């Protein structure tokens, strides 16, 4: 029976955690159809899944305890034979039970669904079930994001509803993988901004209008009442996918997994209180890396220019004569669409009759920036058309601590007015006017800024993110691994100093001792560069007097004399890379494979969640001796095909080096890969 269990565990692991899912969010969506499919694929009797979780010599009521024993508080890693977490069969069982169709049971009756699958009478929660979230589900999150570095997909603990132990398995049933893969098309068609936090209504409108690829049951969930927990959970999952989206929409029909890049345009207001005048400008905001050259954005009537300022922002858009674009002259009601003249990237300013602005200080910019929602405890500027001013003032007077009309000459389009509101209490009476005028329906944790390592929520310790709690009323308790955080609800707050490095950290928000939100992250150790010292070693590593080698440093006279000496290979700042040599077939997945016995010429960082582009880094020692050798293939046909795929097939995802000499060298490899 143990053999059957191990076979099922491997089958489930290989289905959900694969290299092609690197950097992508993974949901353990399990239903009867998947069990049947896996049984056929792995030549297992379908009924053996039940016998794997409930052996004949065990009680069905002890499944939670057996799952905890398999995890053993993470000590399963001590086994040299461990490849995948050994408890995946049980987690699949718990998710499977959440989706069972039991007509006589209400939606929230999870425990009785699980009991009926296990052929137990209806009753109370199974023993040990309340420990699974902290011990097993979190362990799976740690394994996928920390142990595996996201290379087989990223599993994140998600909770919905007040019963957190039940909410985790139920959250896995919200979306199929095919539905998740279709979301970028919906985001692009709706001009949603991954750097913003859109309202529920904006997301629902996007799904209803452009979500034809989603299942009908999924779309029906969004029609439930605003306070419905299942609806809130589904929107939270979609919102998380939006936040991780890099703006790329794949075009698999052309073999192009990156496809079109979409960005957004944001309005900025710069009021001058003393003069009662002001200006409005535009900036691009882009989740993908900016190109090395300035952007030229055009449509049939307009031509604007900008360049990267600091990710994700561009400089303020200018006209061809260098003057700043006066956004007050644009059509705010209908919006505008611009296309980058060289790359074809598309940027959109959504049309709206009411626009919300918050202080841009949290973004490191001056003035006020447009956002897609209201929030508690903040000051906002609300721009609206003349005919809607009375409604906005009536709402602001009754629902905010302060509501003041403002008048700044030259800052708004003709026929628009400005109102300042402070400390929004509720959104009743105004949220139906615009999809962007609403308070958050749930409490959420967002990580803002920081320097990510490229996958999931790993950040370098020298540039950690800030924490933003949205949808909080102010009486919540925010902790980080049991340590109280003094988080302000008015904007992003910094993390404490001297946090542990290289281990998962969990931020939790509790209200009245009930967990309402959680977010995990990892801070990576700073890079310790080798400094020159008086110690020297020779090329064999033995101590010697100068000239010699110290870490990455080598005495010039030694370099001149050592014909076989090569400078250190420069790799991209990532945990793995695809190394390419001069000869077709010279390809290496480092560090999965050992360092090759040939000299790498190029290092390509694989695509991850949040970035589908792949920077190409030159790591050779002499460009004159780095051209491709098509006449000297390795003879390994599989690796020869892989060499061409990395260079030619994936060319649209690769970012060539900006240096003209290296760019020309890469072009020679492109021509070689095309043959």
C-alpha positions as CSV (number, residue, x, y, z in Angstrom):
1,X,0.0,0.0,0.0
2,X,2.9,2.3,0.7
3,X,4.0,1.8,-2.9
4,X,0.5,2.9,-4.2
5,X,0.7,6.0,-1.9
6,X,4.1,6.9,-3.3
7,X,2.9,6.4,-6.9
8,X,0.0,8.7,-6.3
9,X,2.1,11.3,-4.5
10,X,4.6,11.4,-7.4
11,X,1.8,11.6,-9.9
12,X,0.2,14.5,-8.2
13,X,3.6,16.3,-7.7
14,X,4.6,15.9,-11.3
15,X,1.2,17.2,-12.5
16,X,1.3,20.4,-10.4
17,X,5.0,21.2,-10.1
18,X,6.9,21.1,-13.4
19,X,9.7,23.2,-14.8
20,X,7.4,24.8,-17.4
21,X,5.5,26.3,-14.5
22,X,8.7,28.1,-13.3
23,X,7.7,31.4,-11.7
24,X,4.0,30.8,-12.2
25,X,1.3,30.6,-9.5
26,X,0.2,27.0,-8.8
27,X,-3.2,26.0,-7.7
28,X,-3.9,22.4,-6.5
29,X,-7.2,22.1,-8.3
30,X,-8.3,18.5,-7.8
31,X,-11.5,17.0,-8.9
32,X,-12.8,13.5,-9.9
33,X,-11.7,14.2,-13.5
34,X,-8.1,14.8,-12.5
35,X,-8.0,11.7,-10.4
36,X,-9.3,9.7,-13.3
37,X,-6.8,11.3,-15.7
38,X,-3.8,10.6,-13.4
39,X,-4.9,7.1,-12.8
40,X,-4.9,6.4,-16.5
41,X,-1.6,8.2,-17.1
42,X,0.2,6.3,-14.4
43,X,-1.5,2.9,-14.8
44,X,-3.1,3.1,-11.4
45,X,-6.6,1.8,-10.4
46,X,-8.8,4.8,-9.9
47,X,-10.2,3.4,-6.7
48,X,-6.6,3.2,-5.4
49,X,-6.6,6.9,-4.6
50,X,-9.0,6.3,-1.8
51,X,-7.1,3.3,-0.5
52,X,-3.9,5.4,-0.5
53,X,-5.4,8.0,1.9
54,X,-7.3,5.4,3.9
55,X,-5.3,2.2,4.3
56,X,-7.2,-0.8,5.4
57,X,-5.4,-0.8,8.7
58,X,-6.1,2.8,9.5
59,X,-9.1,4.9,10.5
60,X,-10.5,7.4,7.9
61,X,-11.0,9.9,10.7
62,X,-7.2,10.1,11.1
63,X,-6.3,11.5,7.7
64,X,-5.3,14.9,9.1
65,X,-3.0,13.3,11.7
66,X,-1.4,11.1,9.0
67,X,-0.8,14.1,6.8
68,X,0.9,15.9,9.7
69,X,3.0,12.8,10.3
70,X,4.1,12.8,6.7
71,X,5.1,16.5,7.0
72,X,6.8,16.0,10.4
73,X,7.2,19.8,10.7
74,X,9.4,19.8,7.7
75,X,11.7,17.1,8.8
76,X,10.7,15.0,5.7
77,X,13.6,16.9,4.0
78,X,16.1,14.9,6.1
79,X,15.4,11.9,3.9
80,X,18.0,11.6,1.1
81,X,15.3,10.0,-1.2
82,X,12.9,12.9,-0.8
83,X,12.2,14.7,-4.1
84,X,8.7,16.0,-3.5
85,X,6.8,16.7,-0.3
86,X,5.4,13.4,0.9
87,X,2.0,14.7,1.9
88,X,0.6,15.9,-1.4
89,X,-1.9,13.0,-1.6
90,X,-3.6,14.2,1.5
91,X,-3.7,17.8,0.4
92,X,-5.3,16.6,-2.9
93,X,-7.9,14.8,-0.8
94,X,-8.7,17.9,1.1
95,X,-9.1,20.0,-2.0
96,X,-11.1,17.3,-3.7
97,X,-13.6,17.3,-0.8
98,X,-14.1,21.1,-1.2
99,X,-15.5,20.7,-4.7
100,X,-17.8,17.7,-4.1
101,X,-21.4,18.3,-5.3
102,X,-23.7,17.5,-2.3
103,X,-27.1,19.1,-3.1
104,X,-28.3,18.9,0.5
105,X,-25.3,20.7,1.9
106,X,-24.8,24.5,1.9
107,X,-21.7,25.9,0.2
108,X,-19.9,26.4,3.5
109,X,-20.4,22.8,4.8
110,X,-16.8,21.7,4.1
111,X,-16.3,19.2,6.9
112,X,-19.4,17.1,6.1
113,X,-18.3,17.0,2.5
114,X,-14.9,15.6,3.6
115,X,-16.6,13.2,5.9
116,X,-18.9,11.9,3.2
117,X,-16.0,11.3,0.9
118,X,-14.2,9.3,3.6
119,X,-17.5,7.4,4.2
120,X,-17.9,8.8,7.7
121,X,-21.1,10.2,9.2
122,X,-21.7,13.9,9.3
123,X,-20.2,15.6,12.3
124,X,-17.4,17.8,13.7
125,X,-14.0,18.6,12.2
126,X,-11.5,15.8,11.9
127,X,-8.8,15.6,14.6
128,X,-5.7,17.6,13.7
129,X,-7.3,19.5,10.8
130,X,-6.8,22.9,12.5
131,X,-3.0,22.3,12.4
132,X,-2.7,21.7,8.7
133,X,-2.6,25.4,7.7
134,X,0.4,26.3,9.7
135,X,2.3,23.1,9.5
136,X,1.6,21.5,6.1
137,X,0.2,24.1,3.7
138,X,2.8,26.6,4.8
139,X,5.5,23.9,4.4
140,X,4.4,23.4,0.8
141,X,4.6,27.2,0.2
142,X,8.2,27.1,1.7
143,X,9.2,24.2,-0.5
144,X,8.0,25.7,-3.7
145,X,9.2,29.3,-3.1
146,X,12.3,28.8,-1.0
147,X,13.6,25.3,-1.5
148,X,12.8,25.1,-5.2
149,X,13.2,28.9,-5.8
150,X,10.0,28.8,-7.8
151,X,11.6,26.7,-10.5
152,X,8.6,24.2,-10.5
153,X,5.9,26.8,-9.9
154,X,5.0,28.9,-6.9
155,X,2.4,27.8,-4.4
156,X,1.0,30.4,-2.1
157,X,-1.3,29.9,0.9
158,X,-4.6,31.6,0.2
159,X,-7.5,31.9,2.6
160,X,-11.1,32.9,2.2
161,X,-13.9,33.0,4.7
162,X,-13.7,33.2,8.4
163,X,-12.7,29.5,8.8
164,X,-9.1,29.8,7.8
165,X,-8.4,26.0,8.0
166,X,-11.2,25.3,5.6
167,X,-10.5,28.3,3.5
168,X,-7.1,27.1,2.3
169,X,-8.3,23.9,0.5
170,X,-11.4,25.7,-0.7
171,X,-9.2,28.5,-2.3
172,X,-7.6,25.9,-4.5
173,X,-10.9,25.2,-6.3
174,X,-11.5,28.8,-7.5
175,X,-9.8,28.7,-10.9
176,X,-8.5,26.0,-13.3
177,X,-5.0,26.4,-14.7
178,X,-6.5,27.0,-18.2
179,X,-8.5,29.9,-16.7
180,X,-5.4,31.4,-15.0
181,X,-3.5,31.2,-18.3
182,X,-6.3,33.2,-20.0
183,X,-6.3,36.1,-17.5
184,X,-3.5,38.2,-19.2
185,X,-5.7,38.6,-22.3
186,X,-8.5,39.8,-20.1
187,X,-6.2,42.2,-18.3
188,X,-4.9,43.6,-21.5
189,X,-8.3,44.0,-23.2
190,X,-9.6,45.8,-20.1
191,X,-6.5,48.1,-19.8
192,X,-6.0,47.0,-16.2
193,X,-2.8,48.2,-14.5
194,X,-0.8,45.5,-12.6
195,X,0.9,48.1,-10.5
196,X,-2.5,49.5,-9.2
197,X,-5.1,47.9,-6.9
198,X,-8.4,48.0,-8.9
199,X,-11.8,47.8,-7.3
200,X,-13.9,44.7,-7.3
201,X,-16.3,46.3,-9.7
202,X,-13.5,47.1,-12.2
203,X,-12.4,43.4,-12.1
204,X,-15.9,42.1,-12.4
205,X,-16.6,44.4,-15.4
206,X,-13.4,43.1,-17.0
207,X,-14.3,39.5,-16.5
208,X,-17.9,40.0,-17.7
209,X,-16.8,41.8,-20.8
210,X,-13.7,39.9,-21.8
211,X,-13.8,36.6,-19.8
212,X,-15.4,34.4,-22.4
213,X,-12.7,31.8,-21.9
214,X,-13.6,31.3,-18.2
215,X,-16.0,28.6,-17.2
216,X,-19.6,29.6,-16.7
217,X,-19.6,28.5,-13.0
218,X,-16.6,30.9,-12.5
219,X,-18.4,33.8,-14.1
220,X,-21.5,33.1,-12.1
221,X,-19.6,33.4,-8.8
222,X,-18.9,37.0,-9.7
223,X,-22.6,37.7,-9.9
224,X,-23.1,36.9,-6.2
225,X,-23.6,39.6,-3.6
226,X,-20.7,42.0,-2.8
227,X,-20.3,40.5,0.7
228,X,-20.2,36.8,-0.5
229,X,-17.0,35.2,0.7
230,X,-16.6,33.0,-2.4
231,X,-16.9,36.0,-4.7
232,X,-14.4,37.9,-2.6
233,X,-12.0,35.0,-2.6
234,X,-12.2,34.6,-6.4
235,X,-11.6,38.3,-6.9
236,X,-8.6,38.2,-4.5
237,X,-7.1,35.4,-6.6
238,X,-7.6,37.3,-9.9
239,X,-6.2,40.5,-8.2
240,X,-3.1,38.5,-7.2
241,X,-2.6,37.3,-10.8
242,X,-3.0,40.9,-12.0
243,X,-0.3,42.0,-9.5
244,X,2.1,39.3,-10.8
245,X,1.4,40.1,-14.5
246,X,4.3,41.6,-16.4
247,X,2.1,43.2,-19.1
248,X,2.9,40.5,-21.7
249,X,0.2,38.6,-23.6
250,X,1.5,35.4,-25.3
251,X,0.8,34.5,-28.9
252,X,1.2,30.7,-28.9
253,X,-0.1,30.4,-32.5
254,X,3.1,32.2,-33.6
255,X,5.3,30.3,-31.1
256,X,5.8,33.6,-29.3
257,X,5.4,33.1,-25.5
258,X,6.0,36.8,-24.8
259,X,3.9,38.3,-27.5
260,X,2.5,41.9,-27.1
261,X,3.5,44.1,-24.2
262,X,0.9,46.3,-22.6
263,X,1.5,49.3,-20.3
264,X,-0.6,52.1,-18.9
265,X,-0.7,55.9,-18.8
266,X,-1.3,57.6,-15.5
267,X,-2.4,61.2,-14.9
268,X,-0.5,63.4,-12.4
269,X,-1.8,66.6,-10.8
270,X,0.6,69.3,-9.5
271,X,-1.5,71.9,-7.7
272,X,0.2,75.1,-6.6
273,X,-1.8,76.2,-3.5
274,X,-0.3,79.6,-3.2
275,X,-1.1,80.7,-6.7
276,X,-4.3,78.5,-7.0
277,X,-3.0,77.3,-10.3
278,X,-1.8,73.9,-11.3
279,X,-0.8,71.5,-14.1
280,X,-1.6,68.0,-15.2
281,X,0.9,65.6,-16.9
282,X,1.2,62.0,-18.1
283,X,3.6,59.2,-17.3
284,X,3.9,55.7,-18.5
285,X,3.9,52.9,-16.0
286,X,5.2,49.5,-17.2
287,X,5.7,46.2,-15.4
288,X,8.1,44.8,-18.0
289,X,11.6,46.2,-18.2
290,X,12.0,49.4,-20.2
291,X,14.0,49.2,-23.4
292,X,17.4,50.9,-23.6
293,X,16.1,53.5,-26.0
294,X,13.6,56.3,-25.3
295,X,9.9,55.6,-26.1
296,X,8.1,57.3,-28.9
297,X,4.3,56.9,-28.4
298,X,1.9,57.7,-31.2
299,X,-1.6,57.4,-32.5
300,X,-3.3,59.0,-35.5
301,X,-3.2,62.5,-33.9
302,X,-0.5,62.5,-31.2
303,X,3.2,61.9,-30.9
304,X,4.8,61.9,-27.4
305,X,8.2,61.0,-26.0
306,X,9.5,59.7,-22.7
307,X,12.1,57.3,-21.2
308,X,12.5,55.3,-18.1
309,X,12.8,57.3,-14.9
310,X,12.8,54.6,-12.2
311,X,10.9,51.3,-12.5
312,X,8.0,51.2,-13.1
313,X,7.7,54.9,-14.0
314,X,8.7,56.9,-17.1
315,X,9.6,60.5,-17.2
316,X,6.7,62.9,-17.9
317,X,5.6,62.7,-21.5
318,X,6.8,65.4,-23.8
319,X,5.8,66.7,-27.2
320,X,8.3,66.5,-30.1
321,X,9.4,70.1,-29.3
322,X,10.4,69.0,-25.8
323,X,7.5,70.7,-24.0
324,X,5.6,68.8,-21.4
325,X,2.3,67.3,-22.4
326,X,-0.6,69.3,-21.0
327,X,-2.9,66.5,-19.9
328,X,-5.7,69.0,-19.3
329,X,-6.1,69.3,-23.1
330,X,-6.8,65.5,-23.4
331,X,-10.1,63.7,-23.4
332,X,-10.3,62.3,-19.8
333,X,-13.8,60.9,-20.4
334,X,-12.9,58.6,-23.3
335,X,-9.2,58.2,-22.6
336,X,-6.4,57.7,-25.2
337,X,-4.4,54.8,-26.7
338,X,-0.8,55.1,-27.8
339,X,1.6,52.7,-29.5
340,X,5.4,52.6,-29.2
341,X,6.7,53.3,-32.8
342,X,9.5,50.8,-32.7
343,X,8.4,47.9,-30.5
344,X,4.6,48.1,-31.0
345,X,4.0,48.2,-27.2
346,X,0.6,49.6,-26.3
347,X,-0.2,52.2,-23.6
348,X,-3.7,53.1,-22.5
349,X,-5.3,55.9,-20.4
350,X,-8.7,54.5,-19.5
351,X,-11.7,56.7,-20.0
352,X,-13.6,57.7,-16.9
353,X,-16.1,60.3,-15.8
354,X,-14.7,60.4,-12.2
355,X,-11.0,60.1,-11.4
356,X,-9.3,59.5,-8.0
357,X,-5.9,60.9,-7.1
358,X,-3.7,60.2,-4.0
359,X,-0.4,61.7,-3.0
360,X,2.5,60.5,-5.2
361,X,4.9,60.7,-2.3
362,X,4.7,57.0,-1.6
363,X,5.9,56.4,-5.2
364,X,8.9,58.7,-4.8
365,X,7.3,61.3,-7.1
366,X,5.8,64.8,-6.6
367,X,2.2,65.8,-6.9
368,X,-0.8,63.6,-7.0
369,X,-1.1,60.3,-9.0
370,X,-4.3,58.7,-10.3
371,X,-5.3,55.4,-8.6
372,X,-8.1,52.9,-9.1
373,X,-9.8,53.0,-5.7
374,X,-10.5,54.7,-2.5
375,X,-9.1,53.5,0.9
376,X,-9.5,54.2,4.6
377,X,-7.5,56.9,6.4
378,X,-6.2,58.7,3.3
379,X,-6.7,62.1,1.6
380,X,-7.9,62.0,-2.0
381,X,-8.5,64.5,-4.8
382,X,-11.6,63.5,-6.8
383,X,-12.0,65.0,-10.3
384,X,-15.4,64.9,-11.8
385,X,-17.5,66.5,-14.5
386,X,-19.7,69.5,-13.6
387,X,-22.9,67.6,-13.7
388,X,-21.7,65.1,-11.1
389,X,-20.2,67.7,-8.7
390,X,-23.4,67.9,-6.5
391,X,-23.4,64.1,-6.0
392,X,-19.7,64.0,-5.1
393,X,-20.1,66.8,-2.6
394,X,-23.2,65.2,-1.0
395,X,-21.3,62.0,-0.5
396,X,-18.2,63.6,0.7
397,X,-20.1,65.7,3.3
398,X,-21.9,62.7,4.7
399,X,-19.2,60.0,4.4
400,X,-15.8,61.8,4.9
401,X,-14.4,63.7,7.8
402,X,-13.7,66.7,5.4
403,X,-15.0,67.5,2.0
404,X,-13.7,70.7,0.3
405,X,-14.2,71.9,-3.3
406,X,-10.9,73.1,-4.9
407,X,-10.2,75.4,-7.8
408,X,-6.9,75.4,-9.6
409,X,-6.7,77.2,-12.9
410,X,-5.3,75.2,-15.8
411,X,-5.1,71.8,-14.1
412,X,-8.3,70.1,-15.3
413,X,-10.1,69.8,-18.7
414,X,-12.9,72.2,-19.4
415,X,-16.1,71.1,-17.6
416,X,-14.3,69.3,-14.8
417,X,-14.2,70.1,-11.1
418,X,-12.0,69.1,-8.2
419,X,-12.9,68.0,-4.6
420,X,-10.6,67.1,-1.7
421,X,-11.9,64.5,0.7
422,X,-10.2,63.2,3.9
423,X,-10.7,60.0,5.9
424,X,-13.3,58.2,3.8
425,X,-15.8,56.3,6.1
426,X,-17.9,54.5,3.5
427,X,-18.6,54.5,-0.3
428,X,-22.4,54.3,-0.2
429,X,-24.0,56.9,-2.4
430,X,-21.1,57.2,-4.8
431,X,-19.7,53.7,-5.7
432,X,-22.3,53.3,-8.4
433,X,-21.2,56.4,-10.2
434,X,-17.9,54.9,-11.3
435,X,-16.2,51.5,-11.0
436,X,-13.1,53.2,-9.5
437,X,-15.1,54.9,-6.6
438,X,-15.2,52.1,-4.0
439,X,-13.5,51.0,-0.8
440,X,-11.8,47.6,-0.6
441,X,-14.3,44.8,0.2
442,X,-11.6,42.8,2.0
443,X,-8.3,43.4,3.9
444,X,-5.2,42.8,1.7
445,X,-1.5,43.0,2.1
446,X,0.6,44.3,-0.8
447,X,4.4,44.4,-1.0
448,X,5.4,47.7,-2.6
449,X,8.7,48.5,-4.2
450,X,11.9,46.8,-3.3
451,X,14.3,44.8,-5.5
452,X,13.0,41.3,-6.3
453,X,15.3,38.4,-7.2
454,X,12.9,37.6,-10.0
455,X,10.6,34.9,-8.6
456,X,7.6,35.1,-6.3
457,X,8.2,37.3,-3.2
458,X,11.9,37.0,-2.8
459,X,13.7,40.4,-2.2
460,X,17.2,41.4,-1.7
461,X,17.8,42.5,1.9
462,X,19.5,45.7,0.8
463,X,16.3,46.9,-0.8
464,X,13.3,45.3,1.0
465,X,9.7,46.1,0.0
466,X,7.3,48.3,2.0
467,X,4.1,46.9,3.3
468,X,0.8,48.3,2.3
469,X,-2.4,47.2,4.1
470,X,-5.5,48.1,2.1
471,X,-9.1,47.7,3.3
472,X,-8.1,48.1,7.0
473,X,-10.2,50.1,9.4
474,X,-7.4,50.8,11.8
475,X,-8.1,48.4,14.6
476,X,-6.4,45.5,13.1
477,X,-3.2,43.9,14.5
478,X,-0.3,43.4,12.1
479,X,2.5,41.0,13.0
480,X,5.5,39.6,11.3
481,X,6.3,36.1,12.6
482,X,4.7,37.1,15.9
483,X,6.5,40.5,16.1
484,X,4.1,43.4,16.1
485,X,4.5,45.9,13.2
486,X,3.6,49.5,13.6
487,X,2.0,49.7,10.1
488,X,0.1,52.8,9.0
489,X,-3.0,52.3,7.0
490,X,-2.5,55.7,5.3
491,X,0.3,54.4,3.1
492,X,3.2,51.9,2.6
493,X,5.3,51.3,5.7
494,X,8.9,50.0,5.9
495,X,9.8,46.6,7.3
496,X,11.8,46.5,10.6
497,X,15.5,46.3,10.3
498,X,17.7,43.3,11.1
499,X,15.1,40.7,10.0
500,X,16.3,37.1,9.4
501,X,17.8,36.4,6.0
502,X,17.1,33.5,3.7
503,X,14.1,32.1,5.6
504,X,10.4,32.6,4.9
505,X,8.8,35.5,6.8
506,X,5.0,35.8,7.2
507,X,3.1,39.0,7.7
508,X,-0.4,38.5,9.2
509,X,-3.3,40.8,9.8
510,X,-5.8,39.9,12.6
511,X,-9.0,41.5,13.6
512,X,-10.5,40.5,16.9
513,X,-8.0,37.6,17.0
514,X,-9.3,36.4,13.6
515,X,-6.8,36.0,10.7
516,X,-8.0,38.2,7.8
517,X,-4.9,38.4,5.6
518,X,-1.4,36.9,5.3
519,X,1.6,37.4,3.0
520,X,4.9,35.6,2.9
521,X,8.3,36.9,1.7
522,X,12.0,36.0,1.9
523,X,14.9,38.5,2.3
524,X,18.0,37.3,0.5
525,X,21.5,37.9,1.9
526,X,23.3,40.8,0.5
527,X,26.0,40.0,-2.1
528,X,29.4,39.9,-0.4
529,X,32.0,41.0,-3.0
530,X,35.5,39.6,-2.7
531,X,37.9,42.4,-1.7
532,X,41.6,42.4,-2.6
533,X,43.9,41.2,0.2
534,X,47.6,40.6,0.7
535,X,46.9,36.8,0.5
536,X,47.6,35.3,-2.9
537,X,47.2,31.8,-4.5
538,X,48.5,30.4,-7.7
539,X,46.5,28.8,-10.5
540,X,46.4,25.5,-8.5
541,X,45.1,27.2,-5.3
542,X,48.4,27.0,-3.4
543,X,49.6,30.0,-1.3
544,X,52.2,32.0,-3.1
545,X,53.8,35.4,-3.2
546,X,52.7,38.1,-5.7
547,X,51.9,37.8,-8.5
548,X,48.9,35.6,-7.8
549,X,45.1,35.5,-7.5
550,X,42.8,36.7,-4.7
551,X,39.2,35.8,-5.3
552,X,38.0,37.6,-8.5
553,X,41.2,39.6,-8.6
554,X,44.4,38.7,-10.5
555,X,47.7,40.5,-10.8
556,X,48.1,42.0,-14.2
557,X,51.5,40.3,-14.8
558,X,49.9,36.9,-14.1
559,X,47.2,37.5,-16.6
560,X,49.7,38.5,-19.2
561,X,51.8,35.3,-18.7
562,X,49.0,32.8,-18.2
563,X,47.8,31.7,-21.6
564,X,45.0,29.6,-20.1
565,X,43.8,32.1,-17.6
566,X,40.3,33.3,-18.2
567,X,38.5,36.1,-16.3
568,X,35.6,35.2,-14.1
569,X,32.4,34.3,-16.0
570,X,29.8,37.1,-15.5
571,X,26.4,35.6,-14.9
572,X,23.0,37.4,-14.6
573,X,21.9,38.1,-11.1
574,X,19.7,35.0,-10.8
575,X,19.8,31.6,-9.2
576,X,20.1,29.8,-12.5
577,X,20.9,30.5,-16.2
578,X,21.1,28.8,-19.5
579,X,24.7,28.8,-20.7
580,X,25.5,28.7,-24.4
581,X,28.8,28.0,-26.1
582,X,30.1,28.6,-29.7
583,X,29.3,25.1,-31.0
584,X,25.7,23.9,-31.7
585,X,24.8,21.6,-28.9
586,X,26.9,23.5,-26.2
587,X,24.0,24.3,-23.8
588,X,23.9,23.9,-20.1
589,X,21.1,24.4,-17.5
590,X,23.2,25.7,-14.6
591,X,23.3,24.9,-11.7
592,X,21.0,21.9,-12.4
593,X,23.8,20.5,-14.5
594,X,27.5,20.7,-13.7
595,X,29.6,23.5,-15.0
596,X,30.5,22.6,-18.6
597,X,33.9,21.7,-19.8
598,X,33.6,24.2,-22.6
599,X,33.8,28.0,-22.3
600,X,30.3,29.7,-22.1
601,X,29.8,32.7,-24.4
602,X,26.3,33.6,-23.4
603,X,24.2,33.3,-20.2
604,X,20.4,33.7,-20.4
605,X,18.2,34.1,-17.3
606,X,15.1,31.9,-17.7
607,X,11.7,33.7,-17.7
608,X,9.9,33.8,-14.3
609,X,6.6,35.1,-13.0
610,X,6.6,38.9,-13.2
611,X,9.0,38.9,-16.2
612,X,8.8,36.9,-19.4
613,X,11.7,38.7,-21.0
614,X,15.1,36.9,-20.9
615,X,18.2,39.1,-20.6
616,X,21.1,37.9,-22.7
617,X,24.5,38.4,-21.0
618,X,27.9,38.0,-22.6
619,X,30.2,35.9,-20.5
620,X,33.0,35.1,-22.8
621,X,36.6,36.3,-22.5
622,X,37.3,37.7,-26.0
623,X,34.6,38.8,-28.5
624,X,37.0,38.1,-31.4
625,X,37.1,34.4,-30.4
626,X,33.4,34.1,-29.6
627,X,31.7,33.8,-33.0
628,X,29.5,30.7,-33.6
629,X,31.2,27.6,-35.0
630,X,28.5,26.0,-37.1
631,X,30.9,23.7,-38.8
632,X,31.8,22.0,-35.5
633,X,28.5,20.8,-33.9
634,X,28.8,18.6,-30.9
635,X,26.9,15.7,-32.5
636,X,24.3,15.5,-29.7
637,X,21.1,16.1,-31.7
638,X,18.9,16.8,-28.7
639,X,21.3,19.5,-27.4
640,X,21.8,20.9,-30.9
641,X,18.0,21.4,-31.1
642,X,18.0,22.9,-27.7
643,X,20.8,25.3,-28.6
644,X,18.8,26.6,-31.6
645,X,15.6,26.9,-29.6
646,X,17.3,29.1,-27.0
647,X,18.8,31.3,-29.6
648,X,16.2,31.4,-32.5
649,X,12.9,30.0,-31.4
650,X,12.8,32.1,-28.2
651,X,14.4,35.2,-29.9
652,X,11.4,37.5,-29.2
653,X,11.7,36.8,-25.5
654,X,15.4,37.4,-25.4
655,X,16.7,40.9,-24.7
656,X,19.9,41.4,-26.7
657,X,22.9,43.2,-25.2
658,X,22.8,46.9,-25.7
659,X,26.6,47.1,-26.4
660,X,26.9,47.5,-30.3
661,X,29.8,45.0,-30.5
662,X,28.0,42.4,-28.4
663,X,24.7,43.1,-30.2
664,X,26.4,42.4,-33.5
665,X,27.9,39.2,-32.1
666,X,24.5,38.0,-30.9
667,X,23.1,38.7,-34.3
668,X,25.6,36.2,-35.7
669,X,24.3,33.7,-33.3
670,X,20.7,34.4,-34.3
671,X,21.6,33.7,-38.0
672,X,23.4,30.5,-36.9
673,X,20.4,29.4,-34.8
674,X,18.0,30.0,-37.7
675,X,19.8,27.5,-40.0
